[in-house]
């Protein structure tokens, strides 16, 4: 694919697919930054919310907000106390954990299958470990990796710790069950997160507390981490009158029909009620004043103005207003949505075009309005004026340069004392970037607002580019693990846009996809075949095809739109790790001359495809395959006690008119990791209409335990999901159960009168 105006030379539209700008900005730009930094990888408004502690000296405000009451966990977020965390974990588990990753092919498969209709699949699994924090040791602590794309690292992975994952009620110091440890690979200074959260908190926005920790694993020092408070029930209890409302997270998400599907529900997941989110989407679809009024009924727009203005003030381009990313929002029962910052490690960057993948060239520094709510408000004269007034108010109150610079010095001093020696020079140099941002920001914003606020430019929408490719190839199964993909396989014929081109510097790889990628297609296993071409400027171009692994057979032919196969063409800029453009195949045919999923087996054949048209939806999975839809087998999870006496238990109900042998089913406390599924005890049978209590002895069920914030699934032995439930902390605690009301058919709710082995009754 060289020396032609074909695939590798085509113009590179910034918005070749509707999800690409956010993915590319959140992944490519952040990955490039990490590399550059030398990393390893209309009602009256309610009162202002309390100002949360962020583990650092609060910044001054013109109108001080009420302080959040002190909390027993506050000492763990004190900047004067850098936590010393030691993790001892089985070496093989650590190797698996740190290498778990999300790849470009994973994203292609998931997005092609679901077209942004659901949140991105979780790709990380929990492992047991012994964790010591400042001398306090706990065994059987759950540890897993975290991160979306840009923050992934296999040498210094970001981590989540759950002290109560395998031991009910276990908590650090008796007060903290969870910890989030961010690696900071996208922020060489290591101070962006804590400083940005201070600004949000000082403006009256609920924000996580933030401090530092040094982390070692099996005796190896991984360096300094950012310790960030998780947005879980304890956080909600401290910042809101009720923690029983709906909390959501946005990752490549917005309140539009196109992006609404990727919003993830973080609480009350078992209640299939999205009416509050749908109300926001509906209000924004109405361009009239009535639409704005409806929006104000469901979103606290006055508090949103502050959240939005602070995102702009600190340059958080990778948040909601600038990139559909890194935010959460919460609605108390009967209340209105309040937005909460998250993932603010890309703040404090002065640059002309902070998001090069949004289709907007040189956006004005005083506004970010890429997304639905800020865009709607900014294009209304009255709300634009209110936004500008709020931004100026924050410049007069929260943006105290002396206080901000003092916080920079405080945070930087911690980094210089506790970071690994080889990282300190880069941290010191990058801290100057933060100082310069603070010193220049007020003048930059006021200049941009004078003599009047700027217009927000509409994204450029280039016409869909069309093209075609034909190729004959050969490679080996398992070559996707190669360290040099360009050296794998061979291409005997290649034509782009109808013209034959030389096939030098072209590699072909084939192999397993991840379980998460396979789950994106609703099948147990999936394969990918990718052709990769190196260009003269160091960029990469090529295409990827994803198909069921069961389709790998000699002589097989699969047609896009008729069979379960999808893919597209892409380019990756020099030094990048994810695409800067992607165009899905709208038609195509794959013929496999030889194919087998045996290690080292030959994968050969031909593919012809075209892009630029409307890609067809994938057809449903064949009957009997492990489809994403839940099978109606008559087996119902009817009740769960995550802190039962003496053992955890759950109750099954047979709603069918036939006997059900549990030998035909498996179960797991993880809805995504097929490796955790275990068989039921032999000879268990539930009669028609009957109930059966299953007790879980942690010692007898390796790797299986029901925690206070957990999930449970049951599948047929061939992998078809038949029942599932998940619950939050407080919904299935000691003395209660999480039960279907009405019995067998209703939604789950907490009841105070558990009824194992018999029909459920309404709670007390």
C-alpha positions in Angstrom: 0.0 0.0 0.0 2.6 2.5 -1.1 3.2 5.1 -3.8 -0.4 5.6 -4.9 -3.3 7.9 -4.2 -5.1 4.9 -2.8 -5.7 3.6 0.7 -2.6 4.9 2.3 -2.7 8.3 0.6 -6.4 9.1 1.0 -7.3 12.3 2.8 -7.7 11.7 6.5 -11.1 13.1 7.7 -11.2 13.9 11.3 -14.7 12.6 11.7 -14.7 9.5 9.5 -16.9 7.7 12.1 -19.2 9.3 14.7 -17.3 8.0 17.6 -13.7 8.6 16.3 -13.1 12.2 17.5 -13.7 11.4 21.2 -11.8 8.0 21.0 -8.9 9.5 19.2 -8.7 12.5 21.5 -9.0 10.4 24.6 -6.5 7.8 23.3 -4.1 9.1 20.6 -3.5 12.6 21.9 -3.1 11.3 25.5 -0.9 8.4 24.4 1.3 10.9 22.4 1.5 13.1 25.5 2.5 10.2 27.6 5.3 9.3 25.1 6.5 12.9 24.9 6.7 13.0 28.7 8.8 9.8 28.7 6.2 7.6 30.3 6.2 3.9 30.0 3.5 3.6 28.0 -35.8 27.2 35.2 -36.5 26.8 38.9 -34.6 29.0 41.4 -31.1 27.6 41.8 -30.4 25.6 45.0 -27.8 26.6 47.5 -24.2 26.0 46.4 -22.9 22.5 47.3 -20.4 22.1 50.1 -16.8 22.4 49.3 -15.2 18.9 49.6 -11.8 18.2 51.0 -9.2 17.4 48.3 -6.3 16.5 50.5 -4.7 19.9 50.0 -5.0 23.4 51.2 -8.4 24.8 49.9 -8.1 27.7 47.5 -9.7 31.0 48.4 -13.2 31.8 47.1 -15.1 35.1 47.0 -18.0 33.5 48.8 -16.8 30.6 50.9 -18.9 27.5 50.6 -20.0 25.4 53.5 -17.4 22.8 54.4 -18.2 19.1 54.0 -18.3 17.5 57.5 -15.1 15.8 58.5 -14.8 12.1 57.7 -12.9 9.3 59.4 -11.1 8.6 56.1 -9.8 12.2 55.8 -6.3 11.2 57.1 -5.8 9.0 54.1 -6.1 12.1 51.8 -3.7 14.4 53.8 -0.9 15.7 51.6 1.4 15.6 54.6 0.9 11.9 54.6 2.2 10.1 51.5 0.8 6.6 51.9 3.2 3.7 51.7 1.4 0.9 49.9 2.9 -2.6 49.5 1.2 -5.2 47.4 2.1 -8.9 47.5 0.4 -10.9 44.8 1.0 -14.2 43.1 3.6 -13.5 40.3 1.5 -15.1 37.6 -1.5 -13.0 38.7 0.6 -9.8 38.5 1.8 -10.8 35.0 -1.8 -11.3 33.8 -3.0 -8.1 35.5 -0.4 -5.7 34.2 -0.7 -7.0 30.6 -4.4 -6.7 30.4 -5.1 -4.0 27.9 -7.6 -2.5 25.5 -6.4 -2.5 21.9 -7.5 -0.7 18.7 -9.0 -4.0 17.4 -11.1 -4.3 20.6 -12.6 -0.9 20.1 -13.3 -1.5 16.4 -15.2 -4.7 17.2 -17.2 -3.2 20.1 -18.1 -0.1 18.2 -18.9 -1.8 15.0 -21.2 -4.2 16.8 -23.0 -1.8 19.1 -22.6 1.6 17.3 -22.3 3.4 20.6 -25.4 1.8 21.9 -23.9 0.6 25.2 -21.1 1.4 27.6 -17.6 0.1 26.8 -17.0 -3.4 28.2 -14.8 -3.8 31.3 -11.6 -5.5 30.3 -10.0 -6.0 33.7 -10.3 -8.8 36.3 -9.8 -8.9 40.1 -7.0 -10.8 41.7 -6.5 -11.5 45.5 -3.5 -9.9 47.1 -2.1 -9.0 50.5 -1.9 -5.2 50.9 -0.1 -3.2 53.5 -0.8 0.5 53.9 1.4 2.4 56.3 2.1 -0.8 58.2 -1.6 -2.0 58.3 -1.8 -5.4 56.5 -4.9 -7.0 55.1 -5.0 -10.3 53.2 -7.5 -11.2 50.4 -7.7 -7.7 49.1 -9.0 -7.4 45.5 -6.6 -5.7 43.1 -7.2 -4.9 39.4 -5.9 -2.7 36.7 -7.7 0.4 35.5 -7.6 2.8 32.6 -9.3 3.3 29.2 -6.6 3.8 26.5 -4.1 6.5 27.0 -3.4 5.8 30.7 -2.7 2.1 30.2 0.8 0.8 31.2 2.2 -2.6 31.8 5.1 -1.4 33.9 3.3 1.1 36.1 -0.4 0.2 35.8 -3.1 2.3 37.4 -4.8 0.2 40.1 -8.0 -0.2 42.0 -8.0 -1.9 45.5 -11.0 -3.4 47.1 -10.5 -4.5 50.7 -14.0 -6.0 50.9 -13.8 -7.9 47.6 -13.2 -11.3 49.2 -13.7 -10.5 52.9 -17.1 -8.9 53.7 -16.7 -5.7 55.7 -12.9 -5.6 55.5 -11.7 -1.9 55.3 -8.5 0.0 55.6 -8.4 1.5 59.1 -12.0 0.2 59.5 -13.2 3.1 57.4 -12.1 2.8 53.7 -13.1 -0.2 51.6 -11.7 1.1 48.2 -8.7 2.9 46.8 -8.0 4.3 43.3 -4.3 4.7 42.4 -3.6 6.5 39.2 -0.2 6.1 37.5 0.1 9.7 36.2 1.7 8.5 32.9 -0.2 11.2 31.0 1.0 14.0 33.4 4.7 14.3 33.9 4.3 16.9 36.6 2.0 14.5 38.6 0.1 17.5 40.0 -2.6 18.1 37.4 -5.2 15.9 39.1 -5.0 17.1 42.7 -4.7 20.8 41.6 -7.7 20.6 39.2 -9.9 18.9 41.8 -9.0 21.7 44.3 -10.3 24.3 41.8 -13.6 22.4 41.3 -14.0 22.0 45.0 -13.3 25.6 45.7 -16.0 26.6 43.2 -18.6 24.5 45.1 -18.6 21.5 42.8 -18.6 18.0 44.5 -15.1 16.7 43.8 -12.9 13.8 44.9 -10.3 14.1 47.6 -6.8 13.7 46.2 -3.4 12.9 47.6 -0.3 10.7 46.9 1.0 7.2 47.6 4.1 5.3 46.8 3.4 1.8 45.6 5.5 -1.4 45.4 4.5 -4.8 44.1 6.3 -7.9 45.2 9.1 -5.7 46.5 9.5 -3.7 43.3 9.1 0.1 43.6 6.7 1.3 41.0 7.0 5.0 42.1 4.6 7.7 43.0 0.9 7.4 42.4 -2.1 9.8 42.7 -4.6 8.6 45.2 -8.1 9.7 44.2 -11.3 9.2 46.1 -13.7 7.0 44.2 -17.2 8.2 43.4 -19.1 5.6 45.4 -21.8 5.7 48.0 -19.6 7.2 50.8 -18.8 10.1 48.5 -22.5 10.6 47.7 -23.4 10.5 51.4 -20.9 13.2 52.1 -22.0 15.6 49.3 -25.7 15.0 48.9 -28.8 14.6 51.2 -29.4 11.1 49.8 -27.1 8.5 48.3 -30.0 6.5 46.9 -30.2 8.3 43.6 -28.9 7.6 40.1 -25.1 8.1 39.4 -23.9 7.8 35.8 -20.5 8.0 34.1 -19.8 9.3 30.6 -17.0 7.9 28.5 -17.4 9.0 24.9 -20.9 9.8 25.9 -23.4 12.7 25.5 -27.1 13.4 25.8 -27.8 12.8 22.1 -29.4 9.9 20.3 -26.0 9.1 18.8 -23.9 9.1 22.0 -26.5 8.4 24.8 -26.0 4.6 24.6 -22.4 4.7 26.1 -23.5 6.4 29.3 -22.9 3.9 32.1 -25.2 3.5 35.1 -23.1 3.3 38.3 -25.9 2.9 40.9 -29.3 1.2 40.8 -28.1 -0.8 37.8 -30.8 -3.4 38.3 -33.6 -0.8 37.7 -34.1 -0.7 34.0 -35.3 2.9 34.3 -33.4 5.5 32.2 -36.2 8.0 32.2 -34.1 10.8 33.8 -31.4 10.5 31.1 -34.0 10.2 28.4 -35.6 13.4 29.7 -32.3 15.2 29.2 -32.0 13.8 25.6 -35.6 14.7 24.8 -35.3 18.3 26.2 -32.2 18.9 24.1 -33.9 17.7 20.9 -36.5 20.5 21.4 -35.0 23.7 20.1 -37.7 25.9 21.5 -37.9 27.8 24.9 -40.0 24.9 26.1 -37.0 22.6 25.5 -34.8 24.8 27.6 -37.4 24.9 30.4 -37.6 21.1 30.3 -33.9 20.8 30.5 -33.9 23.0 33.6 -36.4 20.7 35.2 -34.0 17.7 35.1 -30.5 19.3 35.1 -29.5 21.9 37.8 -28.4 24.4 35.1 -27.0 26.9 37.6 -24.6 24.4 39.1 -23.9 23.1 35.6 -22.7 26.6 34.6 -20.1 26.5 37.4 -19.0 23.0 36.4 -18.7 24.0 32.8 -16.9 27.2 33.5 -14.4 25.4 35.8 -13.7 22.9 33.0 -12.8 25.8 30.8 -11.0 27.7 33.5 -8.5 24.8 34.2 -8.3 23.8 30.5 -9.9 20.4 31.1 -10.4 19.8 27.3 -10.8 16.0 27.9 -13.9 16.4 30.0 -17.6 16.7 29.2 -17.8 20.1 27.5 -14.7 19.5 25.3 -14.5 15.8 24.5 -17.6 13.9 25.7 -15.4 12.2 28.2 -14.3 11.9 31.9 -17.3 13.0 33.8 -20.0 11.7 36.1 -23.4 13.1 37.0 -25.8 12.4 39.9 -29.5 12.9 40.6 -30.9 12.6 44.1 -34.4 11.0 44.2 -36.7 13.7 43.0 -33.9 16.1 42.3 -31.9 17.3 39.4 -28.7 16.2 37.8 -25.4 17.6 39.3 -22.2 17.1 37.3 -19.0 15.8 39.0 -15.5 16.0 37.5 -13.4 12.9 36.8 -10.2 12.0 35.0 -8.8 15.6 35.1 -5.1 14.7 34.5 -5.0 16.6 31.2 -5.8 20.0 32.7 -3.6 23.1 32.7 -2.3 22.9 29.1 -2.0 26.2 27.0 -2.3 25.2 23.4 -4.1 26.5 20.4 -6.0 23.4 19.5 -6.3 21.2 22.6 -8.5 18.6 20.9 -7.2 18.1 17.4 -9.8 15.4 16.6 -13.0 17.3 17.3 -13.2 18.8 13.8 -12.7 22.3 15.2 -9.6 24.3 14.3 -8.3 26.7 16.9 -11.3 26.9 19.2 -11.7 30.0 21.4 -10.0 29.5 24.8 -12.9 31.0 26.8 -15.5 28.3 25.9 -15.8 24.6 25.3 -19.2 23.7 23.7 -18.7 20.5 21.7 -21.4 18.6 23.6 -25.1 18.9 23.8 -25.8 20.8 27.0 -23.1 23.5 26.7 -23.7 23.8 23.0 -27.5 24.4 23.6 -26.8 27.0 26.3 -24.1 28.8 24.5 -26.3 29.4 21.5 -29.0 31.0 23.6 -28.2 34.7 24.2 -29.4 34.7 27.8 -27.6 31.6 28.8 -24.4 32.6 27.0 -24.4 35.8 29.1 -24.9 33.8 32.3 -22.0 31.5 31.3 -19.7 34.5 30.7 -20.8 36.1 33.9 -20.1 32.9 35.8 -16.6 32.5 34.2 -15.7 36.1 35.1 -17.0 35.5 38.7 -14.8 32.5 39.0 -11.8 34.5 37.7 -12.5 37.0 40.5 -12.9 34.5 43.3 -11.6 31.0 42.7 -8.7 32.0 40.3 -6.5 33.4 43.0 -3.1 33.2 41.3 -1.1 33.4 44.6 -3.1 30.6 46.2 -2.9 28.5 43.1 0.9 28.9 42.8 1.2 28.1 46.5 -0.7 24.9 45.9 1.6 24.1 42.9 4.6 24.5 45.2 3.0 22.3 47.8 2.2 19.5 45.4 5.5 19.7 43.5 7.4 19.4 46.8 5.7 16.1 47.5 6.5 14.9 44.0 10.2 15.9 44.3 10.5 14.2 47.6 8.7 10.9 46.8 8.9 10.3 43.1 11.5 7.9 41.7 14.8 9.9 41.2 14.8 9.3 37.4 11.3 10.9 37.1 12.0 14.0 39.2 13.7 16.2 36.5 10.8 15.7 34.0 8.3 16.4 36.8 10.1 19.6 37.7 10.2 20.8 34.1 6.5 20.0 33.5 5.5 21.8 36.7 6.7 25.0 35.0 4.0 24.4 32.4 1.4 24.5 35.2 2.8 27.7 36.6 2.8 29.4 33.2 -0.8 28.3 32.6 -1.9 29.9 35.9 -0.1 33.2 35.2 -1.4 33.5 31.7 -4.9 32.1 32.0 -6.8 35.2 33.3 -5.5 37.5 30.6 -6.1 34.9 27.9 -9.7 34.4 28.9 -10.5 38.1 29.3 -8.9 39.0 26.0 -11.0 36.3 24.3 -14.2 37.7 25.9 -13.5 41.3 24.8 -15.3 43.1 23.3 -17.8 40.3 23.2 -17.8 36.6 23.7 -16.6 34.6 20.7 -18.8 32.4 18.6 -18.4 28.6 19.0 -17.5 27.2 15.6 -19.4 24.3 14.1 -17.3 21.2 13.6 -16.1 20.6 10.1 -18.0 17.7 8.5 -16.1 16.5 5.5 -17.9 14.4 2.9 -17.7 10.7 3.5 -14.7 9.4 1.5 -15.2 6.3 -0.6 -12.6 3.7 -1.6 -12.0 0.1 -2.2 -9.3 -2.6 -1.5 -8.6 -6.0 -2.9 -5.9 -8.3 -1.4 -4.6 -11.9 -1.4 -2.8 -12.8 1.7 -1.2 -15.5 3.8 -0.2 -15.4 7.5 -0.2 -17.7 10.6 -2.6 -18.0 13.5 -1.2 -16.3 16.6 0.8 -13.7 14.7 -1.2 -10.9 16.5 1.2 -11.5 19.4 4.3 -10.7 17.2 6.5 -7.9 18.3 7.0 -6.9 14.7 3.7 -7.1 12.8 5.3 -5.8 9.6 7.4 -8.9 9.4 4.5 -11.2 9.6 2.7 -12.8 6.7 2.8 -12.0 3.0 0.7 -10.2 0.4 0.7 -11.6 -3.1 -1.7 -9.1 -4.7 -2.9 -5.7 -3.5 -5.1 -3.2 -5.3 -6.4 0.1 -3.8 -9.2 2.0 -5.6 -8.9 -0.4 -8.5 -5.2 0.1 -9.1 -2.6 -2.5 -8.3 0.1 -1.3 -5.9 3.4 -2.8 -4.6 3.1 -4.8 -1.5 6.4 -3.9 0.2 6.5 -3.1 3.9 3.2 -4.8 4.4 2.4 -7.2 7.2 -0.6 -9.5 7.9 -1.5 -10.8 11.3 -4.2 -13.1 12.6 -5.2 -14.4 16.0 -7.6 -14.4 18.9 -9.3 -11.2 20.0 -9.8 -10.5 23.7 -12.9 -11.9 25.5 -14.2 -8.3 25.8 -13.9 -7.8 22.0 -15.7 -11.2 21.5 -18.4 -10.1 23.9 -18.9 -7.0 21.8 -20.2 -9.4 19.0 -22.2 -11.5 21.3 -20.2 -14.6 20.7 -17.8 -16.7 22.8 -14.7 -16.3 20.6 -13.7 -13.9 17.8 -10.8 -13.7 15.4 -9.2 -10.7 13.8 -7.2 -10.4 10.6 -5.3 -7.2 10.0 -3.2 -5.8 7.1 -0.6 -3.2 8.2 1.4 -0.9 5.8 4.3 1.4 6.8 4.3 4.7 4.9 7.2 6.9 3.9 6.4 9.5 6.7 6.4 6.8 9.4 2.6 6.6 9.6 0.8 3.3 9.4 -2.3 2.5 7.3 -4.3 -0.7 6.8 -7.5 -2.5 7.6 -8.8 -4.9 10.2 -11.5 -7.6 9.9 -13.2 -9.2 12.9 -15.2 -12.4 12.6 -16.3 -15.4 14.7 -13.5 -17.8 15.4 -15.9 -20.6 14.5 -16.0 -19.3 10.9 -12.3 -20.1 10.5 -12.4 -23.1 8.2 -10.9 -24.1 4.8 -13.1 -22.7 2.0 -15.2 -20.5 4.2 -16.7 -17.3 2.7 -18.2 -14.5 4.7 -20.0 -11.4 3.3 -20.4 -8.1 5.2 -24.1 -7.5 5.8 -25.0 -11.2 5.5 -22.6 -12.8 7.9 -21.1 -11.8 11.3 -18.1 -10.0 10.0 -17.1 -6.3 10.2 -14.1 -4.0 10.0 -12.7 -1.0 8.3 -9.6 1.0 7.1 -7.6 3.2 9.3 -4.4 5.3 9.6 -2.1 5.9 12.6 0.1 8.9 12.7 3.9 8.5 13.3 4.5 7.6 17.0 0.8 7.0 17.6 -0.8 3.9 19.0 -4.5 4.3 17.9 -6.0 5.6 14.7 -6.5 9.2 13.6 -9.0 8.1 11.0 -11.3 5.1 10.6 -13.8 4.3 7.9 -15.9 1.1 8.4 -16.5 -1.2 5.5 -19.9 -0.8 3.9 -19.5 -3.9 1.8 -17.0 -6.7 1.4 -16.3 -10.4 1.1 -13.7 -12.6 2.8 -12.7 -15.9 1.3 -10.6 -18.2 3.4 -8.6 -20.8 1.4 -7.0 -22.2 4.5 -8.0 -21.3 8.1 -7.7 -22.9 11.5 -7.4 -21.6 15.1 -4.6 -24.0 15.8 -1.3 -22.3 16.9 0.9 -21.7 13.9 -1.8 -22.8 11.4 -1.9 -21.1 8.0 -4.5 -18.4 7.4 -4.7 -17.6 3.7 -7.3 -16.2 1.3 -8.6 -13.0 -0.2 -10.6 -10.0 0.8 -12.3 -7.3 -1.3 -14.1 -4.5 0.4 -15.3 -0.9 0.1 -15.8 2.0 2.5 -17.6 5.3 2.4 -21.1 4.0 2.3 -23.4 3.2 5.3 -22.1 0.2 7.1 -24.7 -2.6 7.5 -25.7 -3.9 10.9 -24.4 -7.2 11.9 -26.9 -10.0 11.5 -28.0 -11.8 14.8 -26.0 -14.7 16.0 -27.0 -18.2 15.0 -29.4 -20.0 17.2 -27.5 -22.0 19.9 -24.5 -19.6 19.8 -23.5 -17.6 22.8 -25.5 -14.6 21.9 -25.6 -11.4 24.0 -29.3 -11.8 24.5 -30.4 -13.7 27.7 -31.9 -17.1 27.0 -35.3 -17.8 28.6 -34.5 -21.1 30.3 -36.9 -20.6 33.2 -34.1 -20.3 35.7 -34.5 -17.1 37.8 -32.1 -15.5 40.3 -34.8 -14.6 42.8 -33.0 -13.5 46.0 -29.4 -12.7 47.1 -27.8 -12.3 50.6 -24.3 -11.0 50.2 -23.7 -11.1 54.0 -25.8 -14.1 54.9 -25.6 -16.0 58.2 -23.4 -17.9 58.3 -22.7 -18.1 54.6 -23.5 -15.9 51.6 -26.3 -17.4 49.6 -28.6 -16.8 46.6 -31.9 -18.3 45.7 -32.9 -19.8 42.4 -36.5 -20.2 41.2 -37.7 -22.5 38.4 -40.4 -20.5 36.6 -40.8 -23.2 33.9 -43.1 -26.3 33.9 -40.2 -28.7 33.6 -37.5 -29.9 36.0 -34.2 -28.0 35.7 -30.9 -29.9 36.3 -28.3 -27.4 37.5 -25.6 -29.6 35.9 -26.6 -27.9 32.7 -25.5 -24.4 34.0 -22.5 -22.6 35.3 -22.2 -19.4 37.4 -19.8 -16.6 38.2 -19.5 -13.4 40.2 -18.3 -11.6 37.1 -20.5 -11.0 34.1 -17.6 -10.6 31.6 -14.8 -13.0 32.6 -15.7 -16.4 31.3 -12.7 -17.8 33.1 -14.3 -17.4 36.4 -17.4 -19.5 35.7 -17.8 -22.6 37.9 -20.2 -25.5 37.8 -23.0 -26.1 40.3 -22.8 -29.0 42.7 -23.7 -32.2 41.0 -27.3 -33.7 41.2 -29.0 -30.4 42.0 -32.5 -30.3 40.5 -35.3 -27.7 40.9 -38.8 -28.9 40.3 -41.3 -26.8 38.3 -42.2 -23.7 40.3 -39.7 -24.7 43.0 -37.0 -22.7 44.9 -33.5 -23.6 45.8 -31.0 -21.9 48.2 -27.4 -22.0 47.1 -24.9 -21.3 49.9 -21.4 -20.1 49.0 -18.5 -21.2 51.2 -15.6 -19.0 50.0 -13.1 -21.8 50.9 -15.1 -24.3 48.7 -15.6 -22.0 45.7 -12.2 -20.8 44.6 -12.2 -17.3 43.3 -16.0 -16.9 44.0 -17.4 -14.6 46.7 -20.4 -12.3 47.0 -19.4 -8.8 48.2 -21.5 -5.8 49.2 -21.0 -4.4 45.7 -21.1 -7.4 43.4 -22.7 -9.1 40.4 -23.9 -12.6 39.7 -24.6 -14.4 36.4 -25.7 -17.9 35.3 -25.1 -19.4 31.9 -25.8 -22.6 30.1 -22.7 -24.8 29.8 -22.3 -23.6 26.1 -22.1 -20.0 27.3 -25.6 -18.6 26.8 -26.6 -16.1 29.6 -29.8 -17.1 31.3 -29.9 -14.9 34.5 -28.0 -12.0 36.0 -28.2 -9.5 38.8 -25.8 -6.9 40.3 -26.2 -4.8 43.4 -24.6 -1.9 45.2 -23.2 -1.5 48.7 -26.1 -1.2 51.2 -28.6 -3.2 49.0 -27.8 -6.7 50.4 -26.1 -6.1 53.7 -26.3 -8.1 56.9 -29.8 -9.0 58.0 -31.3 -8.1 54.6 -31.6 -9.6 51.2 -31.9 -8.3 47.6 -35.1 -9.9 46.3 -37.5 -9.8 43.4 -40.8 -8.2 44.4 -43.3 -9.4 43.2 -41.7 -12.9 43.7 -40.1 -14.4 40.6 -40.9 -11.6 38.2 -40.5 -8.2 39.8 -37.5 -5.9 40.1 -34.9 -6.4 42.8 -35.3 -4.4 46.0 -33.8 -4.6 49.5 -36.1 -6.4 52.0 -35.6 -6.9 55.8 -37.2 -10.4 55.9 -35.1 -12.8 53.8 -37.0 -15.9 52.6 -34.5 -18.4 51.3 -36.1 -21.4 49.7 -39.6 -19.9 49.4 -41.5 -17.2 47.7 -40.4 -13.6 48.4 -42.5 -11.3 50.5 -42.5 -7.4 50.4 -39.9 -5.9 52.8 -40.6 -4.4 56.2 
